[in-house]
Amino acid sequence: MTVELGKIHAIFRYPVKSMAGEETDAASLGWYGIDGDRRFAFRRVNDQSGFPWLTASRLPELLLFKPINTSPVYVRTPEGRELALHGEELRAEISRRHGAEVQLMQLNQGIFDEASISLISLATIRRIEQEAGRLLEIQRFRPNLVVETLSEEPFAEDQWVGQCLVFGAETEAPAMNVMMRDKRCVIINLDPATAQMDPRVMESAIRLNQNNAGVYCTVTNTGVLAVGQRLSLR
């Protein structure tokens, strides 16, 4: 049985992990997520852990670097300079800000935290916003997909874990399995436009839903996603 849930409200991709993202009206969904999403990342050279990537949780101003285009050749710095993504000048600038050496890496299968798609509902964002007592920018949550649900119930995504989401009405419509809830880190405290910290955001997510907001998904059928596309549970 198929149950209609709502529609896609917004689509985002982040060409370089933890740098600024871009919003798009449509995107190709491949087996490794949205094309062009998190294919590059800076690695902390001296980090021997299983997660060596430099993220905004360690360097908040990384959010203020903006890749130019989906397959970026240049990155715009917070000061407005355009530096070559693969160039020594950008690598040295990020190393200086971080205080340790970093190295640019490219993985064709993407560089993700838990799974290739991050999804959250508008209702969840608005409820955290209400609890935090301030307006919240959607990109603060670093989603690939923001959905507008018919029920407008916050944290309804938790109920979708273990089930399949279908986008559109076609027989071979794009689809993904909902793998797990998205347990949040301090990045949601960071304003994506200024990198300023506000701990009320994460504190609100903790109080409301044990710090979970949205879900992680893996792709089960490829295709094209578009704003306004119908979302169903199967």
PyRosetta script that sets phi, psi and omega in degrees:
from pyrosetta import init, pose_from_sequence

init()
pose = pose_from_sequence("MTVELGKIHAIFRYPVKSMAGEETDAASLGWYGIDGDRRFAFRRVNDQSGFPWLTASRLPELLLFKPINTSPVYVRTPEGRELALHGEELRAEISRRHGAEVQLMQLNQGIFDEASISLISLATIRRIEQEAGRLLEIQRFRPNLVVETLSEEPFAEDQWVGQCLVFGAETEAPAMNVMMRDKRCVIINLDPATAQMDPRVMESAIRLNQNNAGVYCTVTNTGVLAVGQRLSLR")
pose.set_psi(1, 138.4)
pose.set_omega(1, 179.5)
pose.set_phi(2, -106.8)
pose.set_psi(2, 130.8)
pose.set_omega(2, -179.4)
pose.set_phi(3, -118.1)
pose.set_psi(3, 122.9)
pose.set_omega(3, 179.1)
pose.set_phi(4, -73.6)
pose.set_psi(4, 132.1)
pose.set_omega(4, -177.3)
pose.set_phi(5, -106.1)
pose.set_psi(5, -32.3)
pose.set_omega(5, -175.5)
pose.set_phi(6, 159.1)
pose.set_psi(6, -138.0)
pose.set_omega(6, -177.7)
pose.set_phi(7, -152.2)
pose.set_psi(7, 164.3)
pose.set_omega(7, 176.0)
pose.set_phi(8, -73.5)
pose.set_psi(8, 127.1)
pose.set_omega(8, 178.3)
pose.set_phi(9, -94.5)
pose.set_psi(9, -37.8)
pose.set_omega(9, -177.7)
pose.set_phi(10, -157.0)
pose.set_psi(10, 152.9)
pose.set_omega(10, 178.6)
pose.set_phi(11, -128.2)
pose.set_psi(11, 133.8)
pose.set_omega(11, 179.4)
pose.set_phi(12, -132.1)
pose.set_psi(12, 151.7)
pose.set_omega(12, 168.6)
pose.set_phi(13, -139.3)
pose.set_psi(13, 156.7)
pose.set_omega(13, -174.0)
pose.set_phi(14, -130.2)
pose.set_psi(14, 93.0)
pose.set_omega(14, -174.0)
pose.set_phi(15, -55.3)
pose.set_psi(15, -38.7)
pose.set_omega(15, 178.0)
pose.set_phi(16, -118.2)
pose.set_psi(16, 125.7)
pose.set_omega(16, -175.2)
pose.set_phi(17, -52.9)
pose.set_psi(17, 127.0)
pose.set_omega(17, 177.0)
pose.set_phi(18, 74.7)
pose.set_psi(18, -2.8)
pose.set_omega(18, 170.8)
pose.set_phi(19, -86.0)
pose.set_psi(19, 174.7)
pose.set_omega(19, -179.2)
pose.set_phi(20, -57.7)
pose.set_psi(20, 146.9)
pose.set_omega(20, 178.8)
pose.set_phi(21, -100.9)
pose.set_psi(21, -178.8)
pose.set_omega(21, 176.2)
pose.set_phi(22, -132.2)
pose.set_psi(22, 142.3)
pose.set_omega(22, 177.5)
pose.set_phi(23, -95.2)
pose.set_psi(23, 141.7)
pose.set_omega(23, -178.1)
pose.set_phi(24, -141.1)
pose.set_psi(24, 152.6)
pose.set_omega(24, -180.0)
pose.set_phi(25, -80.2)
pose.set_psi(25, -21.7)
pose.set_omega(25, -179.2)
pose.set_phi(26, -153.2)
pose.set_psi(26, 153.3)
pose.set_omega(26, -179.7)
pose.set_phi(27, -154.9)
pose.set_psi(27, 146.7)
pose.set_omega(27, 174.8)
pose.set_phi(28, -79.2)
pose.set_psi(28, 131.8)
pose.set_omega(28, 177.8)
pose.set_phi(29, -103.2)
pose.set_psi(29, 114.4)
pose.set_omega(29, 178.0)
pose.set_phi(30, -104.9)
pose.set_psi(30, -173.7)
pose.set_omega(30, -178.5)
pose.set_phi(31, -68.1)
pose.set_psi(31, -20.5)
pose.set_omega(31, 179.6)
pose.set_phi(32, -113.0)
pose.set_psi(32, 39.9)
pose.set_omega(32, 175.3)
pose.set_phi(33, 91.4)
pose.set_psi(33, -161.3)
pose.set_omega(33, -179.5)
pose.set_phi(34, -73.3)
pose.set_psi(34, 131.5)
pose.set_omega(34, -178.8)
pose.set_phi(35, -55.2)
pose.set_psi(35, 131.4)
pose.set_omega(35, 178.3)
pose.set_phi(36, 85.5)
pose.set_psi(36, 4.1)
pose.set_omega(36, -177.0)
pose.set_phi(37, -92.9)
pose.set_psi(37, 119.8)
pose.set_omega(37, 173.5)
pose.set_phi(38, 53.8)
pose.set_psi(38, 44.7)
pose.set_omega(38, 176.5)
pose.set_phi(39, -85.5)
pose.set_psi(39, -14.8)
pose.set_omega(39, 178.3)
pose.set_phi(40, -123.5)
pose.set_psi(40, 151.8)
pose.set_omega(40, 173.8)
pose.set_phi(41, -158.7)
pose.set_psi(41, 155.5)
pose.set_omega(41, 172.5)
pose.set_phi(42, -96.3)
pose.set_psi(42, 128.4)
pose.set_omega(42, -179.3)
pose.set_phi(43, -99.0)
pose.set_psi(43, 136.4)
pose.set_omega(43, 174.3)
pose.set_phi(44, -76.3)
pose.set_psi(44, 111.3)
pose.set_omega(44, -168.9)
pose.set_phi(45, -57.7)
pose.set_psi(45, -40.8)
pose.set_omega(45, -174.9)
pose.set_phi(46, -91.9)
pose.set_psi(46, 6.4)
pose.set_omega(46, -179.3)
pose.set_phi(47, -89.0)
pose.set_psi(47, 122.4)
pose.set_omega(47, -177.9)
pose.set_phi(48, -102.2)
pose.set_psi(48, 11.5)
pose.set_omega(48, -178.8)
pose.set_phi(49, -77.7)
pose.set_psi(49, 177.6)
pose.set_omega(49, 177.3)
pose.set_phi(50, -79.9)
pose.set_psi(50, -2.3)
pose.set_omega(50, 179.0)
pose.set_phi(51, -135.9)
pose.set_psi(51, 80.1)
pose.set_omega(51, -173.6)
pose.set_phi(52, -86.9)
pose.set_psi(52, 2.0)
pose.set_omega(52, -172.1)
pose.set_phi(53, -72.8)
pose.set_psi(53, 140.0)
pose.set_omega(53, 174.8)
pose.set_phi(54, -81.4)
pose.set_psi(54, 121.5)
pose.set_omega(54, -179.3)
pose.set_phi(55, -124.4)
pose.set_psi(55, 172.3)
pose.set_omega(55, -179.1)
pose.set_phi(56, -66.8)
pose.set_psi(56, -16.3)
pose.set_omega(56, 175.9)
pose.set_phi(57, -66.8)
pose.set_psi(57, -25.4)
pose.set_omega(57, 177.4)
pose.set_phi(58, -100.9)
pose.set_psi(58, -31.4)
pose.set_omega(58, -178.8)
pose.set_phi(59, -135.6)
pose.set_psi(59, 85.1)
pose.set_omega(59, -174.8)
pose.set_phi(60, -53.7)
pose.set_psi(60, -37.6)
pose.set_omega(60, -176.7)
pose.set_phi(61, -69.5)
pose.set_psi(61, -5.2)
pose.set_omega(61, 173.0)
pose.set_phi(62, -58.1)
pose.set_psi(62, -29.6)
pose.set_omega(62, 178.2)
pose.set_phi(63, -62.5)
pose.set_psi(63, -22.0)
pose.set_omega(63, -174.6)
pose.set_phi(64, -90.1)
pose.set_psi(64, -4.8)
pose.set_omega(64, 173.0)
pose.set_phi(65, -85.2)
pose.set_psi(65, 130.9)
pose.set_omega(65, -173.9)
pose.set_phi(66, -120.4)
pose.set_psi(66, 110.9)
pose.set_omega(66, 173.5)
pose.set_phi(67, -62.0)
pose.set_psi(67, 141.9)
pose.set_omega(67, 179.8)
pose.set_phi(68, -99.6)
pose.set_psi(68, 110.8)
pose.set_omega(68, -178.6)
pose.set_phi(69, 81.0)
pose.set_psi(69, 165.1)
pose.set_omega(69, -176.3)
pose.set_phi(70, -67.4)
pose.set_psi(70, -40.6)
pose.set_omega(70, 174.9)
pose.set_phi(71, -104.4)
pose.set_psi(71, 80.9)
pose.set_omega(71, -165.3)
pose.set_phi(72, -70.4)
pose.set_psi(72, 137.8)
pose.set_omega(72, 169.1)
pose.set_phi(73, -102.8)
pose.set_psi(73, -31.4)
pose.set_omega(73, -179.8)
pose.set_phi(74, -126.3)
pose.set_psi(74, 156.4)
pose.set_omega(74, 175.3)
pose.set_phi(75, -126.9)
pose.set_psi(75, 132.9)
pose.set_omega(75, 176.8)
pose.set_phi(76, -89.3)
pose.set_psi(76, 124.9)
pose.set_omega(76, -178.7)
pose.set_phi(77, -78.3)
pose.set_psi(77, 167.9)
pose.set_omega(77, 177.0)
pose.set_phi(78, -58.3)
pose.set_psi(78, -24.6)
pose.set_omega(78, 179.7)
pose.set_phi(79, -88.1)
pose.set_psi(79, -2.7)
pose.set_omega(79, 176.7)
pose.set_phi(80, 96.2)
pose.set_psi(80, 0.5)
pose.set_omega(80, 176.7)
pose.set_phi(81, -76.1)
pose.set_psi(81, 146.6)
pose.set_omega(81, 176.3)
pose.set_phi(82, -107.4)
pose.set_psi(82, 112.6)
pose.set_omega(82, -176.8)
pose.set_phi(83, -113.7)
pose.set_psi(83, 145.1)
pose.set_omega(83, 179.4)
pose.set_phi(84, -63.2)
pose.set_psi(84, 131.1)
pose.set_omega(84, -179.0)
pose.set_phi(85, -56.0)
pose.set_psi(85, -42.1)
pose.set_omega(85, -177.2)
pose.set_phi(86, -90.6)
pose.set_psi(86, 6.8)
pose.set_omega(86, -174.7)
pose.set_phi(87, -85.3)
pose.set_psi(87, 158.6)
pose.set_omega(87, -180.0)
pose.set_phi(88, -68.5)
pose.set_psi(88, -31.1)
pose.set_omega(88, -176.4)
pose.set_phi(89, -65.4)
pose.set_psi(89, -42.4)
pose.set_omega(89, 178.6)
pose.set_phi(90, -67.9)
pose.set_psi(90, -44.7)
pose.set_omega(90, 179.5)
pose.set_phi(91, -58.5)
pose.set_psi(91, -43.9)
pose.set_omega(91, -179.5)
pose.set_phi(92, -66.6)
pose.set_psi(92, -36.8)
pose.set_omega(92, 179.7)
pose.set_phi(93, -64.9)
pose.set_psi(93, -43.6)
pose.set_omega(93, -179.9)
pose.set_phi(94, -70.5)
pose.set_psi(94, -37.6)
pose.set_omega(94, 175.8)
pose.set_phi(95, -60.7)
pose.set_psi(95, -42.5)
pose.set_omega(95, 180.0)
pose.set_phi(96, -61.7)
pose.set_psi(96, -45.6)
pose.set_omega(96, -178.8)
pose.set_phi(97, -67.1)
pose.set_psi(97, -36.6)
pose.set_omega(97, -179.3)
pose.set_phi(98, -76.0)
pose.set_psi(98, -29.9)
pose.set_omega(98, -178.4)
pose.set_phi(99, 87.7)
pose.set_psi(99, 13.4)
pose.set_omega(99, 178.2)
pose.set_phi(100, -159.9)
pose.set_psi(100, 161.0)
pose.set_omega(100, -175.4)
pose.set_phi(101, -69.8)
pose.set_psi(101, 139.4)
pose.set_omega(101, 174.4)
pose.set_phi(102, -127.7)
pose.set_psi(102, 162.9)
pose.set_omega(102, -179.1)
pose.set_phi(103, -139.3)
pose.set_psi(103, 133.8)
pose.set_omega(103, 178.0)
pose.set_phi(104, -73.3)
pose.set_psi(104, 133.6)
pose.set_omega(104, 176.8)
pose.set_phi(105, -124.3)
pose.set_psi(105, 148.4)
pose.set_omega(105, 174.3)
pose.set_phi(106, -127.6)
pose.set_psi(106, 127.1)
pose.set_omega(106, 176.5)
pose.set_phi(107, -125.5)
pose.set_psi(107, 119.7)
pose.set_omega(107, -176.8)
pose.set_phi(108, -64.6)
pose.set_psi(108, -22.4)
pose.set_omega(108, 178.8)
pose.set_phi(109, -91.8)
pose.set_psi(109, 4.1)
pose.set_omega(109, 176.5)
pose.set_phi(110, 88.7)
pose.set_psi(110, 157.9)
pose.set_omega(110, -178.0)
pose.set_phi(111, -122.4)
pose.set_psi(111, 92.4)
pose.set_omega(111, -170.9)
pose.set_phi(112, -114.4)
pose.set_psi(112, 159.1)
pose.set_omega(112, 177.4)
pose.set_phi(113, -75.7)
pose.set_psi(113, -54.8)
pose.set_omega(113, -176.0)
pose.set_phi(114, -126.0)
pose.set_psi(114, -42.5)
pose.set_omega(114, -179.7)
pose.set_phi(115, -154.3)
pose.set_psi(115, 169.9)
pose.set_omega(115, -167.9)
pose.set_phi(116, -77.8)
pose.set_psi(116, -14.9)
pose.set_omega(116, -179.6)
pose.set_phi(117, -128.2)
pose.set_psi(117, 129.9)
pose.set_omega(117, 173.0)
pose.set_phi(118, -111.1)
pose.set_psi(118, 127.5)
pose.set_omega(118, -175.3)
pose.set_phi(119, -130.4)
pose.set_psi(119, 139.6)
pose.set_omega(119, 177.5)
pose.set_phi(120, -146.1)
pose.set_psi(120, 151.9)
pose.set_omega(120, 179.0)
pose.set_phi(121, -94.6)
pose.set_psi(121, 153.3)
pose.set_omega(121, 174.2)
pose.set_phi(122, -59.3)
pose.set_psi(122, -38.0)
pose.set_omega(122, -178.4)
pose.set_phi(123, -61.4)
pose.set_psi(123, -38.6)
pose.set_omega(123, 178.0)
pose.set_phi(124, -66.0)
pose.set_psi(124, -45.4)
pose.set_omega(124, 178.9)
pose.set_phi(125, -60.7)
pose.set_psi(125, -44.8)
pose.set_omega(125, -177.3)
pose.set_phi(126, -65.9)
pose.set_psi(126, -34.0)
pose.set_omega(126, 179.3)
pose.set_phi(127, -69.5)
pose.set_psi(127, -41.4)
pose.set_omega(127, 176.4)
pose.set_phi(128, -64.9)
pose.set_psi(128, -40.1)
pose.set_omega(128, 176.5)
pose.set_phi(129, -57.0)
pose.set_psi(129, -45.5)
pose.set_omega(129, 179.9)
pose.set_phi(130, -63.2)
pose.set_psi(130, -43.4)
pose.set_omega(130, -179.1)
pose.set_phi(131, -66.9)
pose.set_psi(131, -37.4)
pose.set_omega(131, -178.1)
pose.set_phi(132, -77.2)
pose.set_psi(132, -18.4)
pose.set_omega(132, 178.9)
pose.set_phi(133, 73.0)
pose.set_psi(133, 31.6)
pose.set_omega(133, 178.8)
pose.set_phi(134, -157.7)
pose.set_psi(134, 155.9)
pose.set_omega(134, 175.6)
pose.set_phi(135, -68.7)
pose.set_psi(135, 140.4)
pose.set_omega(135, -178.6)
pose.set_phi(136, -120.9)
pose.set_psi(136, 131.6)
pose.set_omega(136, 176.4)
pose.set_phi(137, -75.8)
pose.set_psi(137, 136.1)
pose.set_omega(137, -177.6)
pose.set_phi(138, -58.2)
pose.set_psi(138, -40.1)
pose.set_omega(138, -175.2)
pose.set_phi(139, -68.9)
pose.set_psi(139, -11.3)
pose.set_omega(139, 172.6)
pose.set_phi(140, -56.3)
pose.set_psi(140, -29.9)
pose.set_omega(140, -176.9)
pose.set_phi(141, -93.1)
pose.set_psi(141, -0.6)
pose.set_omega(141, 175.5)
pose.set_phi(142, 51.8)
pose.set_psi(142, 43.7)
pose.set_omega(142, -177.6)
pose.set_phi(143, -82.5)
pose.set_psi(143, 155.2)
pose.set_omega(143, 163.4)
pose.set_phi(144, -84.4)
pose.set_psi(144, -42.3)
pose.set_omega(144, -177.8)
pose.set_phi(145, -127.0)
pose.set_psi(145, 132.3)
pose.set_omega(145, 171.0)
pose.set_phi(146, -114.1)
pose.set_psi(146, 126.3)
pose.set_omega(146, -176.5)
pose.set_phi(147, -115.7)
pose.set_psi(147, 146.0)
pose.set_omega(147, 176.1)
pose.set_phi(148, -104.2)
pose.set_psi(148, 111.2)
pose.set_omega(148, -174.0)
pose.set_phi(149, -90.3)
pose.set_psi(149, 149.8)
pose.set_omega(149, 178.6)
pose.set_phi(150, -65.3)
pose.set_psi(150, -36.2)
pose.set_omega(150, -175.4)
pose.set_phi(151, -77.9)
pose.set_psi(151, -24.5)
pose.set_omega(151, -175.1)
pose.set_phi(152, 57.2)
pose.set_psi(152, 26.4)
pose.set_omega(152, 178.4)
pose.set_phi(153, -85.8)
pose.set_psi(153, 122.3)
pose.set_omega(153, 178.4)
pose.set_phi(154, -67.0)
pose.set_psi(154, 144.7)
pose.set_omega(154, 178.4)
pose.set_phi(155, 63.7)
pose.set_psi(155, 21.0)
pose.set_omega(155, 175.9)
pose.set_phi(156, -63.0)
pose.set_psi(156, -23.3)
pose.set_omega(156, -179.9)
pose.set_phi(157, -58.0)
pose.set_psi(157, -29.9)
pose.set_omega(157, -179.9)
pose.set_phi(158, -56.8)
pose.set_psi(158, -32.6)
pose.set_omega(158, -176.9)
pose.set_phi(159, -76.7)
pose.set_psi(159, -10.5)
pose.set_omega(159, -177.6)
pose.set_phi(160, -90.9)
pose.set_psi(160, -8.2)
pose.set_omega(160, -177.8)
pose.set_phi(161, -58.1)
pose.set_psi(161, 131.3)
pose.set_omega(161, -179.2)
pose.set_phi(162, 90.2)
pose.set_psi(162, -1.5)
pose.set_omega(162, -178.6)
pose.set_phi(163, -116.6)
pose.set_psi(163, 176.2)
pose.set_omega(163, -173.9)
pose.set_phi(164, -109.8)
pose.set_psi(164, 131.5)
pose.set_omega(164, 174.8)
pose.set_phi(165, -100.8)
pose.set_psi(165, 134.3)
pose.set_omega(165, 179.8)
pose.set_phi(166, -119.1)
pose.set_psi(166, 136.9)
pose.set_omega(166, -176.8)
pose.set_phi(167, -115.1)
pose.set_psi(167, 109.3)
pose.set_omega(167, -177.8)
pose.set_phi(168, 100.6)
pose.set_psi(168, 174.5)
pose.set_omega(168, -174.5)
pose.set_phi(169, -105.8)
pose.set_psi(169, -3.1)
pose.set_omega(169, -177.2)
pose.set_phi(170, -68.7)
pose.set_psi(170, 156.2)
pose.set_omega(170, 179.7)
pose.set_phi(171, -60.1)
pose.set_psi(171, -41.8)
pose.set_omega(171, 179.7)
pose.set_phi(172, -104.8)
pose.set_psi(172, 45.2)
pose.set_omega(172, -177.4)
pose.set_phi(173, -67.2)
pose.set_psi(173, 152.6)
pose.set_omega(173, 173.8)
pose.set_phi(174, -55.2)
pose.set_psi(174, 142.6)
pose.set_omega(174, -177.4)
pose.set_phi(175, -149.8)
pose.set_psi(175, 157.5)
pose.set_omega(175, 178.0)
pose.set_phi(176, -152.8)
pose.set_psi(176, 149.7)
pose.set_omega(176, 174.7)
pose.set_phi(177, -90.4)
pose.set_psi(177, 138.2)
pose.set_omega(177, 176.7)
pose.set_phi(178, -86.2)
pose.set_psi(178, 114.5)
pose.set_omega(178, -170.8)
pose.set_phi(179, -90.2)
pose.set_psi(179, -43.2)
pose.set_omega(179, -172.6)
pose.set_phi(180, -165.4)
pose.set_psi(180, 161.6)
pose.set_omega(180, 173.4)
pose.set_phi(181, -71.0)
pose.set_psi(181, 153.3)
pose.set_omega(181, -179.0)
pose.set_phi(182, -95.7)
pose.set_psi(182, 101.9)
pose.set_omega(182, 176.9)
pose.set_phi(183, -81.0)
pose.set_psi(183, 124.6)
pose.set_omega(183, -168.6)
pose.set_phi(184, -85.5)
pose.set_psi(184, 153.6)
pose.set_omega(184, 174.4)
pose.set_phi(185, -114.7)
pose.set_psi(185, -174.1)
pose.set_omega(185, -173.2)
pose.set_phi(186, -68.0)
pose.set_psi(186, -10.0)
pose.set_omega(186, -179.0)
pose.set_phi(187, -59.5)
pose.set_psi(187, -30.5)
pose.set_omega(187, 180.0)
pose.set_phi(188, -69.0)
pose.set_psi(188, -13.8)
pose.set_omega(188, 175.0)
pose.set_phi(189, -78.4)
pose.set_psi(189, -12.4)
pose.set_omega(189, -171.8)
pose.set_phi(190, -95.8)
pose.set_psi(190, 126.8)
pose.set_omega(190, 174.5)
pose.set_phi(191, -68.4)
pose.set_psi(191, 121.9)
pose.set_omega(191, -176.5)
pose.set_phi(192, -66.3)
pose.set_psi(192, -17.3)
pose.set_omega(192, -179.2)
pose.set_phi(193, -92.5)
pose.set_psi(193, -23.5)
pose.set_omega(193, -175.6)
pose.set_phi(194, -127.2)
pose.set_psi(194, -16.4)
pose.set_omega(194, -174.8)
pose.set_phi(195, 67.6)
pose.set_psi(195, 13.6)
pose.set_omega(195, 177.3)
pose.set_phi(196, -74.8)
pose.set_psi(196, 143.7)
pose.set_omega(196, -175.2)
pose.set_phi(197, -92.2)
pose.set_psi(197, 136.9)
pose.set_omega(197, 171.5)
pose.set_phi(198, -137.4)
pose.set_psi(198, 100.2)
pose.set_omega(198, -175.3)
pose.set_phi(199, -65.6)
pose.set_psi(199, -12.0)
pose.set_omega(199, 179.8)
pose.set_phi(200, -61.8)
pose.set_psi(200, -26.9)
pose.set_omega(200, -175.3)
pose.set_phi(201, -68.7)
pose.set_psi(201, -54.0)
pose.set_omega(201, 179.4)
pose.set_phi(202, -66.5)
pose.set_psi(202, -36.8)
pose.set_omega(202, 176.7)
pose.set_phi(203, -59.3)
pose.set_psi(203, -37.5)
pose.set_omega(203, 178.9)
pose.set_phi(204, -68.1)
pose.set_psi(204, -42.1)
pose.set_omega(204, 178.5)
pose.set_phi(205, -63.0)
pose.set_psi(205, -36.5)
pose.set_omega(205, 178.0)
pose.set_phi(206, -65.9)
pose.set_psi(206, -46.9)
pose.set_omega(206, -178.8)
pose.set_phi(207, -64.6)
pose.set_psi(207, -41.0)
pose.set_omega(207, -172.3)
pose.set_phi(208, -79.6)
pose.set_psi(208, -38.6)
pose.set_omega(208, -170.1)
pose.set_phi(209, -153.0)
pose.set_psi(209, 40.5)
pose.set_omega(209, 175.8)
pose.set_phi(210, 54.7)
pose.set_psi(210, 33.0)
pose.set_omega(210, 177.7)
pose.set_phi(211, 72.2)
pose.set_psi(211, 17.8)
pose.set_omega(211, 175.2)
pose.set_phi(212, -100.4)
pose.set_psi(212, 135.4)
pose.set_omega(212, 177.6)
pose.set_phi(213, -153.4)
pose.set_psi(213, 106.0)
pose.set_omega(213, -176.4)
pose.set_phi(214, 92.3)
pose.set_psi(214, -174.3)
pose.set_omega(214, -176.1)
pose.set_phi(215, -141.8)
pose.set_psi(215, 160.6)
pose.set_omega(215, 171.6)
pose.set_phi(216, -103.4)
pose.set_psi(216, 142.7)
pose.set_omega(216, -177.3)
pose.set_phi(217, -134.4)
pose.set_psi(217, 155.9)
pose.set_omega(217, 172.2)
pose.set_phi(218, -120.5)
pose.set_psi(218, 146.3)
pose.set_omega(218, -173.1)
pose.set_phi(219, -78.1)
pose.set_psi(219, 132.9)
pose.set_omega(219, 175.5)
pose.set_phi(220, -115.9)
pose.set_psi(220, -15.8)
pose.set_omega(220, 173.9)
pose.set_phi(221, -151.5)
pose.set_psi(221, 129.3)
pose.set_omega(221, -176.4)
pose.set_phi(222, -83.7)
pose.set_psi(222, 171.3)
pose.set_omega(222, 180.0)
pose.set_phi(223, 157.8)
pose.set_psi(223, -155.7)
pose.set_omega(223, -178.9)
pose.set_phi(224, -116.1)
pose.set_psi(224, 129.8)
pose.set_omega(224, 174.9)
pose.set_phi(225, -100.1)
pose.set_psi(225, 145.4)
pose.set_omega(225, -179.3)
pose.set_phi(226, -146.5)
pose.set_psi(226, 145.7)
pose.set_omega(226, 175.0)
pose.set_phi(227, -59.3)
pose.set_psi(227, 135.2)
pose.set_omega(227, -178.0)
pose.set_phi(228, 92.3)
pose.set_psi(228, -10.8)
pose.set_omega(228, -179.5)
pose.set_phi(229, -65.6)
pose.set_psi(229, 139.4)
pose.set_omega(229, -177.8)
pose.set_phi(230, -69.2)
pose.set_psi(230, 141.5)
pose.set_omega(230, 178.5)
pose.set_phi(231, -116.2)
pose.set_psi(231, 128.8)
pose.set_omega(231, -178.7)
pose.set_phi(232, -132.3)
pose.set_psi(232, 157.0)
pose.set_omega(232, 177.3)
pose.set_phi(233, -107.9)
pose.set_psi(233, 132.5)
pose.set_omega(233, -178.3)
pose.set_phi(234, -130.6)
pose.dump_pdb("model.pdb")
